[in-house]
């Protein structure tokens, strides 16, 4: 459903853009350039960049903490062994658990 909506929106955008033509494209481009070069916009962009630099260490610590929590959930024993639940469900005779699952020699 989402793909269909995306295709419809893209098609409508393409048709409207094609009908508007190059002249309208140039008008839109000129307006976007004016906005981008506006001193007020530049100031807000610099403020956003400064805020991001200021908050980066805090975000880094939060991400590291979340990663540690996730790692603890993956290894409940806490001894660093990584063992998936799927591995427990595999048949011991399964080729997925063999050291070399590819047979050697002539096949029947």
N, CA, C and O atoms as CSV, one atom per row, in Angstrom:
chain,resi,resn,atom,element,x,y,z
A,1,UNK,N,N,0.820,-1.185,0.000
A,1,UNK,CA,C,0.000,0.000,0.000
A,1,UNK,C,C,0.866,1.252,0.000
A,1,UNK,O,O,0.583,2.220,-0.706
A,2,UNK,N,N,1.939,1.218,0.812
A,2,UNK,CA,C,2.831,2.379,0.873
A,2,UNK,C,C,3.542,2.583,-0.463
A,2,UNK,O,O,3.745,3.717,-0.898
A,3,UNK,N,N,3.918,1.488,-1.107
A,3,UNK,CA,C,4.598,1.598,-2.399
A,3,UNK,C,C,3.674,2.211,-3.437
A,3,UNK,O,O,4.093,3.031,-4.254
A,4,UNK,N,N,2.412,1.803,-3.395
A,4,UNK,CA,C,1.443,2.349,-4.337
A,4,UNK,C,C,1.280,3.850,-4.138
A,4,UNK,O,O,1.257,4.613,-5.104
A,5,UNK,N,N,1.167,4.268,-2.884
A,5,UNK,CA,C,1.023,5.699,-2.591
A,5,UNK,C,C,2.268,6.461,-3.032
A,5,UNK,O,O,2.165,7.572,-3.553
A,6,UNK,N,N,3.433,5.873,-2.826
A,6,UNK,CA,C,4.676,6.510,-3.245
A,6,UNK,C,C,4.735,6.658,-4.760
A,6,UNK,O,O,5.135,7.702,-5.274
A,7,UNK,N,N,4.335,5.611,-5.470
A,7,UNK,CA,C,4.331,5.675,-6.925
A,7,UNK,C,C,3.332,6.703,-7.439
A,7,UNK,O,O,3.629,7.445,-8.375
A,8,UNK,N,N,2.156,6.750,-6.836
A,8,UNK,CA,C,1.150,7.733,-7.242
A,8,UNK,C,C,1.650,9.147,-6.978
A,8,UNK,O,O,1.532,10.019,-7.839
A,9,UNK,N,N,2.204,9.378,-5.797
A,9,UNK,CA,C,2.724,10.707,-5.462
A,9,UNK,C,C,3.864,11.089,-6.397
A,9,UNK,O,O,3.938,12.233,-6.848
A,10,UNK,N,N,4.749,10.149,-6.691
A,10,UNK,CA,C,5.843,10.419,-7.622
A,10,UNK,C,C,5.331,10.735,-9.021
A,10,UNK,O,O,5.843,11.632,-9.691
A,11,UNK,N,N,4.323,9.996,-9.454
A,11,UNK,CA,C,3.744,10.239,-10.776
A,11,UNK,C,C,3.082,11.599,-10.867
A,11,UNK,O,O,3.254,12.314,-11.853
A,12,UNK,N,N,2.323,11.958,-9.836
A,12,UNK,CA,C,1.674,13.271,-9.812
A,12,UNK,C,C,2.729,14.372,-9.798
A,12,UNK,O,O,2.607,15.357,-10.526
A,13,UNK,N,N,3.748,14.214,-8.987
A,13,UNK,CA,C,4.826,15.198,-8.933
A,13,UNK,C,C,5.530,15.344,-10.267
A,13,UNK,O,O,5.877,16.451,-10.679
A,14,UNK,N,N,5.740,14.227,-10.939
A,14,UNK,CA,C,6.405,14.262,-12.234
A,14,UNK,C,C,5.559,15.008,-13.264
A,14,UNK,O,O,6.061,15.854,-14.004
A,15,UNK,N,N,4.260,14.678,-13.300
A,15,UNK,CA,C,3.376,15.320,-14.274
A,15,UNK,C,C,3.288,16.810,-14.006
A,15,UNK,O,O,3.403,17.615,-14.931
A,16,UNK,N,N,3.085,17.188,-12.743
A,16,UNK,CA,C,2.989,18.612,-12.430
A,16,UNK,C,C,4.307,19.320,-12.716
A,16,UNK,O,O,4.309,20.443,-13.222
A,17,UNK,N,N,5.414,18.682,-12.402
A,17,UNK,CA,C,6.712,19.280,-12.676
A,17,UNK,C,C,6.973,19.425,-14.163
A,17,UNK,O,O,7.529,20.430,-14.607
A,18,UNK,N,N,6.573,18.423,-14.933
A,18,UNK,CA,C,6.780,18.484,-16.378
A,18,UNK,C,C,5.925,19.581,-17.008
A,18,UNK,O,O,6.357,20.254,-17.944
A,19,UNK,N,N,4.722,19.753,-16.492
A,19,UNK,CA,C,3.845,20.799,-17.030
A,19,UNK,C,C,4.335,22.183,-16.647
A,19,UNK,O,O,4.177,23.137,-17.409
A,20,UNK,N,N,4.930,22.294,-15.467
A,20,UNK,CA,C,5.409,23.600,-15.024
A,20,UNK,C,C,6.567,24.066,-15.901
A,20,UNK,O,O,6.691,25.255,-16.192
A,21,UNK,N,N,7.397,23.144,-16.313
A,21,UNK,CA,C,8.474,23.467,-17.229
A,21,UNK,C,C,9.708,24.038,-16.572
A,21,UNK,O,O,9.780,24.197,-15.354
A,22,UNK,N,N,10.673,24.341,-17.414
A,22,UNK,CA,C,11.982,24.817,-16.967
A,22,UNK,C,C,11.890,26.188,-16.298
A,22,UNK,O,O,12.592,26.456,-15.323
A,23,UNK,N,N,11.033,27.043,-16.819
A,23,UNK,CA,C,10.921,28.396,-16.266
A,23,UNK,C,C,10.476,28.360,-14.799
A,23,UNK,O,O,11.032,29.065,-13.958
A,24,UNK,N,N,9.482,27.542,-14.507
A,24,UNK,CA,C,9.001,27.423,-13.120
A,24,UNK,C,C,10.082,26.799,-12.239
A,24,UNK,O,O,10.247,27.194,-11.084
A,25,UNK,N,N,10.818,25.826,-12.781
A,25,UNK,CA,C,11.911,25.211,-12.039
A,25,UNK,C,C,12.940,26.261,-11.640
A,25,UNK,O,O,13.405,26.287,-10.500
A,26,UNK,N,N,13.285,27.112,-12.575
A,26,UNK,CA,C,14.262,28.168,-12.285
A,26,UNK,C,C,13.737,29.124,-11.218
A,26,UNK,O,O,14.505,29.573,-10.367
A,27,UNK,N,N,12.447,29.442,-11.246
A,27,UNK,CA,C,11.847,30.311,-10.224
A,27,UNK,C,C,11.951,29.664,-8.847
A,27,UNK,O,O,12.325,30.313,-7.870
A,28,UNK,N,N,11.617,28.386,-8.782
A,28,UNK,CA,C,11.671,27.672,-7.497
A,28,UNK,C,C,13.107,27.600,-7.005
A,28,UNK,O,O,13.369,27.793,-5.818
A,29,UNK,N,N,14.032,27.326,-7.902
A,29,UNK,CA,C,15.442,27.235,-7.535
A,29,UNK,C,C,15.953,28.573,-7.006
A,29,UNK,O,O,16.685,28.614,-6.017
A,30,UNK,N,N,15.567,29.670,-7.666
A,30,UNK,CA,C,15.995,31.005,-7.235
A,30,UNK,C,C,15.430,31.319,-5.843
A,30,UNK,O,O,16.136,31.868,-4.996
A,31,UNK,N,N,14.168,30.972,-5.608
A,31,UNK,CA,C,13.553,31.226,-4.302
A,31,UNK,C,C,14.250,30.409,-3.213
A,31,UNK,O,O,14.497,30.919,-2.120
A,32,UNK,N,N,14.567,29.152,-3.503
A,32,UNK,CA,C,15.246,28.299,-2.522
A,32,UNK,C,C,16.634,28.840,-2.209
A,32,UNK,O,O,17.071,28.800,-1.058
A,33,UNK,N,N,17.326,29.341,-3.220
A,33,UNK,CA,C,18.662,29.900,-3.010
A,33,UNK,C,C,18.586,31.151,-2.142
A,33,UNK,O,O,19.426,31.354,-1.265
A,34,UNK,N,N,17.580,31.987,-2.387
A,34,UNK,CA,C,17.409,33.200,-1.563
A,34,UNK,C,C,17.172,32.832,-0.110
A,34,UNK,O,O,17.752,33.438,0.790
A,35,UNK,N,N,16.321,31.840,0.124
A,35,UNK,CA,C,16.042,31.415,1.498
A,35,UNK,C,C,17.306,30.871,2.140
A,35,UNK,O,O,17.615,31.196,3.286
A,36,UNK,N,N,18.032,30.047,1.409
A,36,UNK,CA,C,19.252,29.441,1.954
A,36,UNK,C,C,20.302,30.484,2.309
A,36,UNK,O,O,21.033,30.324,3.287
A,37,UNK,N,N,20.378,31.538,1.531
A,37,UNK,CA,C,21.394,32.567,1.755
A,37,UNK,C,C,20.925,33.688,2.683
A,37,UNK,O,O,21.689,34.607,2.977
A,38,UNK,N,N,19.685,33.620,3.141
A,38,UNK,CA,C,19.156,34.635,4.052
A,38,UNK,C,C,19.963,34.599,5.358
A,38,UNK,O,O,20.178,33.521,5.913
A,39,UNK,N,N,20.412,35.760,5.856
A,39,UNK,CA,C,21.221,35.784,7.081
A,39,UNK,C,C,20.501,35.177,8.294
A,39,UNK,O,O,21.142,34.575,9.155
A,40,UNK,N,N,19.195,35.331,8.361
A,40,UNK,CA,C,18.447,34.750,9.491
A,40,UNK,C,C,18.489,33.230,9.439
A,40,UNK,O,O,18.644,32.563,10.462
A,41,UNK,N,N,18.349,32.695,8.234
A,41,UNK,CA,C,18.410,31.242,8.075
A,41,UNK,C,C,19.816,30.737,8.389
A,41,UNK,O,O,19.981,29.709,9.045
A,42,UNK,N,N,20.816,31.458,7.924
A,42,UNK,CA,C,22.196,31.083,8.203
A,42,UNK,C,C,22.476,31.074,9.706
A,42,UNK,O,O,23.141,30.174,10.219
A,43,UNK,N,N,21.961,32.084,10.399
A,43,UNK,CA,C,22.161,32.168,11.849
A,43,UNK,C,C,21.525,30.969,12.554
A,43,UNK,O,O,22.128,30.372,13.446
A,44,UNK,N,N,20.295,30.622,12.143
A,44,UNK,CA,C,19.617,29.471,12.760
A,44,UNK,C,C,20.363,28.171,12.444
A,44,UNK,O,O,20.441,27.278,13.288
A,45,UNK,N,N,20.903,28.068,11.249
A,45,UNK,CA,C,21.661,26.866,10.886
A,45,UNK,C,C,22.913,26.744,11.748
A,45,UNK,O,O,23.260,25.653,12.200
A,46,UNK,N,N,23.591,27.876,11.972
A,46,UNK,CA,C,24.784,27.858,12.829
A,46,UNK,C,C,24.406,27.518,14.270
A,46,UNK,O,O,25.133,26.792,14.948
A,47,UNK,N,N,23.279,28.040,14.735
A,47,UNK,CA,C,22.833,27.722,16.093
A,47,UNK,C,C,22.539,26.229,16.216
A,47,UNK,O,O,22.896,25.603,17.214
A,48,UNK,N,N,21.893,25.665,15.210
A,48,UNK,CA,C,21.579,24.234,15.243
A,48,UNK,C,C,22.859,23.398,15.248
A,48,UNK,O,O,22.956,22.404,15.967
A,49,UNK,N,N,23.837,23.810,14.441
A,49,UNK,CA,C,25.107,23.075,14.401
A,49,UNK,C,C,25.830,23.172,15.735
A,49,UNK,O,O,26.384,22.183,16.214
A,50,UNK,N,N,25.829,24.355,16.338
A,50,UNK,CA,C,26.477,24.522,17.638
A,50,UNK,C,C,25.792,23.688,18.713
A,50,UNK,O,O,26.455,23.077,19.552
A,51,UNK,N,N,24.463,23.666,18.685
A,51,UNK,CA,C,23.711,22.864,19.656
A,51,UNK,C,C,24.033,21.375,19.480
A,51,UNK,O,O,24.201,20.650,20.460
A,52,UNK,N,N,24.115,20.933,18.232
A,52,UNK,CA,C,24.439,19.528,17.970
A,52,UNK,C,C,25.829,19.187,18.503
A,52,UNK,O,O,26.026,18.121,19.086
A,53,UNK,N,N,26.789,20.087,18.305
A,53,UNK,CA,C,28.143,19.845,18.811
A,53,UNK,C,C,28.159,19.814,20.333
A,53,UNK,O,O,28.890,19.033,20.942
A,54,UNK,N,N,27.347,20.670,20.938
A,54,UNK,CA,C,27.292,20.737,22.403
A,54,UNK,C,C,26.674,19.476,22.989
A,54,UNK,O,O,27.126,18.980,24.021
A,55,UNK,N,N,25.640,18.956,22.333
A,55,UNK,CA,C,24.911,17.800,22.858
A,55,UNK,C,C,25.524,16.467,22.435
A,55,UNK,O,O,25.117,15.423,22.944
A,56,UNK,N,N,26.477,16.474,21.531
A,56,UNK,CA,C,27.050,15.226,21.022
A,56,UNK,C,C,27.607,14.318,22.121
A,56,UNK,O,O,27.345,13.116,22.084
A,57,UNK,N,N,28.370,14.840,23.107
A,57,UNK,CA,C,28.876,13.937,24.150
A,57,UNK,C,C,27.760,13.284,24.973
A,57,UNK,O,O,27.872,12.123,25.366
A,58,UNK,N,N,26.685,14.034,25.230
A,58,UNK,CA,C,25.564,13.486,25.999
A,58,UNK,C,C,24.903,12.365,25.201
A,58,UNK,O,O,24.606,11.301,25.743
A,59,UNK,N,N,24.675,12.609,23.914
A,59,UNK,CA,C,24.060,11.605,23.056
A,59,UNK,C,C,24.960,10.376,22.956
A,59,UNK,O,O,24.480,9.243,22.973
A,60,UNK,N,N,26.265,10.609,22.852
A,60,UNK,CA,C,27.216,9.500,22.763
A,60,UNK,C,C,27.122,8.617,24.002
A,60,UNK,O,O,27.111,7.391,23.896
A,61,UNK,N,N,27.054,9.240,25.177
A,61,UNK,CA,C,26.948,8.464,26.414
A,61,UNK,C,C,25.646,7.678,26.472
A,61,UNK,O,O,25.631,6.527,26.910
A,62,UNK,N,N,24.551,8.296,26.030
A,62,UNK,CA,C,23.261,7.600,26.049
A,62,UNK,C,C,23.261,6.419,25.091
A,62,UNK,O,O,22.728,5.356,25.407
A,63,UNK,N,N,23.861,6.606,23.917
A,63,UNK,CA,C,23.933,5.512,22.948
A,63,UNK,C,C,24.802,4.386,23.489
A,63,UNK,O,O,24.456,3.213,23.344
A,64,UNK,N,N,25.913,4.726,24.105
A,64,UNK,CA,C,26.792,3.703,24.675
A,64,UNK,C,C,26.079,2.932,25.779
A,64,UNK,O,O,26.223,1.714,25.888
A,65,UNK,N,N,25.319,3.637,26.586
A,65,UNK,CA,C,24.561,2.989,27.653
A,65,UNK,C,C,23.504,2.049,27.081
A,65,UNK,O,O,23.335,0.926,27.557
A,66,UNK,N,N,22.796,2.520,26.056
A,66,UNK,CA,C,21.774,1.683,25.431
A,66,UNK,C,C,22.400,0.462,24.773
A,66,UNK,O,O,21.830,-0.628,24.825
A,67,UNK,N,N,23.560,0.628,24.157
A,67,UNK,CA,C,24.243,-0.503,23.538
A,67,UNK,C,C,24.668,-1.510,24.600
A,67,UNK,O,O,24.572,-2.719,24.388
A,68,UNK,N,N,25.132,-1.019,25.728
A,68,UNK,CA,C,25.511,-1.919,26.813
A,68,UNK,C,C,24.319,-2.699,27.332
A,68,UNK,O,O,24.424,-3.894,27.606
A,69,UNK,N,N,23.178,-2.021,27.469
A,69,UNK,CA,C,21.964,-2.707,27.916
A,69,UNK,C,C,21.546,-3.772,26.914
A,69,UNK,O,O,21.143,-4.871,27.296
A,70,UNK,N,N,21.641,-3.445,25.639
A,70,UNK,CA,C,21.274,-4.411,24.606
A,70,UNK,C,C,22.220,-5.605,24.640
A,70,UNK,O,O,21.784,-6.744,24.471
A,71,UNK,N,N,23.494,-5.361,24.852
A,71,UNK,CA,C,24.464,-6.456,24.916
A,71,UNK,C,C,24.178,-7.364,26.101
A,71,UNK,O,O,24.325,-8.582,26.002
A,72,UNK,N,N,23.767,-6.774,27.226
A,72,UNK,CA,C,23.431,-7.582,28.397
A,72,UNK,C,C,22.229,-8.474,28.127
A,72,UNK,O,O,22.152,-9.590,28.640
A,73,UNK,N,N,21.287,-7.982,27.318
A,73,UNK,CA,C,20.108,-8.787,26.991
A,73,UNK,C,C,20.468,-9.925,26.050
A,73,UNK,O,O,19.852,-10.990,26.100
A,74,UNK,N,N,21.456,-9.712,25.194
A,74,UNK,CA,C,21.872,-10.750,24.260
A,74,UNK,C,C,22.644,-11.836,24.984
A,74,UNK,O,O,22.508,-13.016,24.663
A,75,UNK,N,N,23.456,-11.445,25.959
A,75,UNK,CA,C,24.237,-12.419,26.725
A,75,UNK,C,C,23.760,-12.403,28.171
A,75,UNK,O,O,24.354,-11.733,29.014
A,76,UNK,N,N,22.681,-13.144,28.463
A,76,UNK,CA,C,22.138,-13.119,29.817
A,76,UNK,C,C,23.100,-13.656,30.869
A,76,UNK,O,O,23.017,-13.264,32.034
A,77,UNK,N,N,24.008,-14.542,30.482
A,77,UNK,CA,C,24.936,-15.072,31.467
A,77,UNK,C,C,26.022,-14.070,31.816
A,77,UNK,O,O,26.670,-14.179,32.857
A,78,UNK,N,N,26.217,-13.085,30.932
A,78,UNK,CA,C,27.194,-12.048,31.206
A,78,UNK,C,C,28.631,-12.484,31.031
A,78,UNK,O,O,29.547,-11.740,31.381
A,79,UNK,N,N,28.851,-13.691,30.491
A,79,UNK,CA,C,30.225,-14.160,30.342
A,79,UNK,C,C,30.778,-13.902,28.945
A,79,UNK,O,O,31.872,-14.361,28.618
A,80,UNK,N,N,30.036,-13.178,28.124
A,80,UNK,CA,C,30.533,-12.815,26.811
A,80,UNK,C,C,30.227,-13.822,25.724
A,80,UNK,O,O,30.526,-13.575,24.556
A,81,UNK,N,N,29.630,-14.970,26.086
A,81,UNK,CA,C,29.289,-15.948,25.070
A,81,UNK,C,C,28.042,-15.476,24.326
A,81,UNK,O,O,27.076,-15.023,24.941
A,82,UNK,N,N,28.071,-15.585,23.020
A,82,UNK,CA,C,26.926,-15.221,22.210
A,82,UNK,C,C,26.294,-16.505,21.682
A,82,UNK,O,O,26.883,-17.217,20.869
A,83,UNK,N,N,25.122,-16.776,22.144
A,83,UNK,CA,C,24.445,-17.998,21.735
A,83,UNK,C,C,23.015,-17.626,21.382
A,83,UNK,O,O,22.297,-17.066,22.210
A,84,UNK,N,N,22.607,-17.925,20.190
A,84,UNK,CA,C,21.274,-17.542,19.755
A,84,UNK,C,C,20.259,-18.594,20.181
A,84,UNK,O,O,20.597,-19.757,20.398
A,85,UNK,N,N,19.017,-18.161,20.293
A,85,UNK,CA,C,17.939,-19.092,20.599
A,85,UNK,C,C,17.740,-20.070,19.449
A,85,UNK,O,O,17.363,-21.221,19.674
A,86,UNK,N,N,17.984,-19.635,18.243
A,86,UNK,CA,C,17.828,-20.494,17.082
A,86,UNK,C,C,18.786,-21.669,17.147
A,86,UNK,O,O,18.434,-22.788,16.773
A,87,UNK,N,N,19.992,-21.415,17.621
A,87,UNK,CA,C,20.979,-22.489,17.724
A,87,UNK,C,C,20.482,-23.593,18.651
A,87,UNK,O,O,20.748,-24.771,18.412
A,88,UNK,N,N,19.759,-23.215,19.711
A,88,UNK,CA,C,19.222,-24.200,20.636
A,88,UNK,C,C,18.140,-25.059,19.976
A,88,UNK,O,O,17.928,-26.210,20.359
A,89,UNK,N,N,17.463,-24.489,18.987
A,89,UNK,CA,C,16.366,-25.193,18.334
A,89,UNK,C,C,16.840,-26.098,17.206
A,89,UNK,O,O,16.073,-26.937,16.733
A,90,UNK,N,N,18.083,-25.948,16.763
A,90,UNK,CA,C,18.572,-26.738,15.641
A,90,UNK,C,C,18.748,-28.207,16.025
A,90,UNK,O,O,19.082,-28.546,17.160
A,91,UNK,N,N,18.515,-29.035,15.062
A,91,UNK,CA,C,18.743,-30.457,15.218
A,91,UNK,C,C,20.254,-30.682,15.292
A,91,UNK,O,O,20.984,-30.161,14.448
A,92,UNK,N,N,20.744,-31.441,16.274
A,92,UNK,CA,C,22.195,-31.657,16.384
A,92,UNK,C,C,22.788,-32.306,15.140
A,92,UNK,O,O,23.981,-32.153,14.878
A,93,UNK,N,N,21.979,-33.026,14.370
A,93,UNK,CA,C,22.470,-33.674,13.156
A,93,UNK,C,C,22.392,-32.737,11.950
A,93,UNK,O,O,22.804,-33.109,10.852
A,94,UNK,N,N,21.885,-31.566,12.140
A,94,UNK,CA,C,21.720,-30.618,11.043
A,94,UNK,C,C,23.070,-30.203,10.480
A,94,UNK,O,O,24.057,-30.106,11.210
A,95,UNK,N,N,23.103,-29.960,9.170
A,95,UNK,CA,C,24.346,-29.517,8.538
A,95,UNK,C,C,24.749,-28.127,9.011
A,95,UNK,O,O,25.912,-27.743,8.884
A,96,UNK,N,N,23.807,-27.373,9.550
A,96,UNK,CA,C,24.129,-26.026,10.024
A,96,UNK,C,C,25.053,-26.067,11.233
A,96,UNK,O,O,25.736,-25.083,11.518
A,97,UNK,N,N,25.085,-27.181,11.944
A,97,UNK,CA,C,25.931,-27.273,13.132
A,97,UNK,C,C,27.215,-28.048,12.876
A,97,UNK,O,O,28.036,-28.197,13.781
A,98,UNK,N,N,27.398,-28.538,11.672
A,98,UNK,CA,C,28.605,-29.285,11.350
A,98,UNK,C,C,29.736,-28.322,11.051
A,98,UNK,O,O,29.513,-27.211,10.572
A,99,UNK,N,N,30.963,-28.762,11.342
A,99,UNK,CA,C,32.123,-27.945,11.025
A,99,UNK,C,C,32.268,-27.753,9.519
A,99,UNK,O,O,32.575,-26.655,9.055
A,100,UNK,N,N,32.048,-28.819,8.761
A,100,UNK,CA,C,32.129,-28.743,7.311
A,100,UNK,C,C,30.855,-29.340,6.745
A,100,UNK,O,O,30.784,-30.556,6.563
A,101,UNK,N,N,29.844,-28.527,6.460
A,101,UNK,CA,C,28.560,-29.056,6.003
A,101,UNK,C,C,28.573,-29.494,4.532
A,101,UNK,O,O,27.578,-30.027,4.040
A,102,UNK,N,N,29.695,-29.272,3.823
A,102,UNK,CA,C,29.754,-29.620,2.412
A,102,UNK,C,C,30.398,-30.984,2.243
A,102,UNK,O,O,31.540,-31.187,2.656
A,103,UNK,N,N,29.682,-31.913,1.645
A,103,UNK,CA,C,30.225,-33.264,1.512
A,103,UNK,C,C,31.392,-33.291,0.544
A,103,UNK,O,O,31.450,-32.513,-0.408
A,104,UNK,N,N,32.326,-34.205,0.805
A,104,UNK,CA,C,33.514,-34.372,-0.022
A,104,UNK,C,C,33.356,-35.648,-0.842
A,104,UNK,O,O,32.667,-36.581,-0.429
A,105,UNK,N,N,33.986,-35.679,-1.982
A,105,UNK,CA,C,33.975,-36.903,-2.786
A,105,UNK,C,C,32.800,-36.960,-3.739
A,105,UNK,O,O,32.131,-35.959,-3.996
A,106,UNK,N,N,32.563,-38.179,-4.265
A,106,UNK,CA,C,31.485,-38.385,-5.254
A,106,UNK,C,C,30.142,-38.410,-4.568
A,106,UNK,O,O,29.979,-38.986,-3.492
A,107,UNK,N,N,29.193,-37.779,-5.206
A,107,UNK,CA,C,27.824,-37.796,-4.696
A,107,UNK,C,C,27.058,-38.902,-5.401
A,107,UNK,O,O,27.376,-39.232,-6.544
A,108,UNK,N,N,26.047,-39.489,-4.743
A,108,UNK,CA,C,25.285,-40.588,-5.363
A,108,UNK,C,C,24.496,-40.120,-6.568
A,108,UNK,O,O,23.805,-40.918,-7.201
